Amino acid sequence: MDRTLKKVRTILREAFPSAEIAIDRPESDSKIGGVVIWKGFSGKDELSRQLRLWKELRAKLSIDEQAQVTAILTFTPREHLVMQEG
């Protein structure tokens, strides 16, 4: 696993305790992306969730590392379940 991907996973695990985190870099030259499913997102709109997520990433990743990250979607467990059923 590459260093930046490992670092992003660590940051997300620390910032969102007990979250289900599924992020990856499909190919060595692609960007990091994925999903964070966390009960703490309940009652928060998507903008608030993304601001929180990126605040954590910006605080702990260099500019070059940040540029390697693309979309990381945020869901509550219920939202994710509904999406899986649909």
C-alpha positions, 0 to 999 in steps of 0.5 A: 500500500502506498504511503499517502493512501495509508496516511489518509486511512489513518487520518480518517480512522482517527477523525471518525471513530467506528466509521466504516472506511472504504477508500482506495487508489485503483491504479498507481497513477490514479487518485484516492477516493471512496466512502466514509460511513459514520453514524456521526454524520446523522443530522448533518448536511453533505456540505457540513460533512465534506467540510469536516472531512477536508478540515481533517485531511488538510490539517494532516496532509501536505499540499502534494498529498491533498492533490492525490485525493479525489471524491470521498463520499460521506454517508450515515449507516442508514443512508448507505443501507437505503442506497444498497437496497435501492 
